Amino acid sequence: MRRYTKADLEQIVYTQLDNLNAMHDLLRIMKAQNELLENANKKLSREISDFKMKCYKTGKMIKPED
């Protein structure tokens, strides 16, 4: 079994701390991206509902543009 010096253990702990900080930063970025996606999905859902309502009220189906 390997014996670790105090310096070895400190290096391990600091490396783990760096990794935890990096993961925290990534999670914060992912949370922000998720919020952006949720907002885009809500907007798209509203636009689809408005489009369907407009088609229902006019009785016309609008052809999507290519």
N, C-alpha and C positions, 0 to 999 in steps of 0.2 A: 504494500500500500504506500502510495506516494505521500510524503509529508510536504505541506505547503508552508512557505514562509509568510510572514506578515505582509511583505510586499506583494507576493503572489496573490494572496487573498484580497488585498486592496485593489489590485489590478482587475481581478475577477469582478469585484463589486462595482467598480467604476465602469467596467465594460457593460455590465448588466444595467446599470443606471443609464448609460448612453442609449442602450437598446430600448429601454422603457420610455425614455424621452422621445426617441424616434417613433416608436409605436403610438405614443400619445399624439404627436404631430400628425401622423397619418390618419388616426381616428378623427381628429378635429377636421382635417381636410375632407374625409369621407362623409362626416356629418354635414358639412357645408354643401357638398355635392348632392347629398341626399335631399337636403332642404330645397335646393334648386330644382332637382328632378320632381319633387312633390309639387312645387309651385307650378312648374311647367305642365305637369299632368292635370292639375286643377284647372289651369287656364284652357288647356286643350279640351277637357271635358265640358267646360262652359261653352266653348266655341262650337263644339259638336252639338250640344243641346240647343244652342241658338240657331244653328244651321238647320237642325231637324224641325224646330218650331217654325222657322221661316218657310221651309218646304211644306209643312203641314198647313200653314195658314194660306199660302198662295196656291196650294194644290199642284205645284210644279216641282219636278225634280230637276235640280240644276246639275248639269254635266260638269264633272271635275275637269280642270284644265290639265293638259299634259305637260 
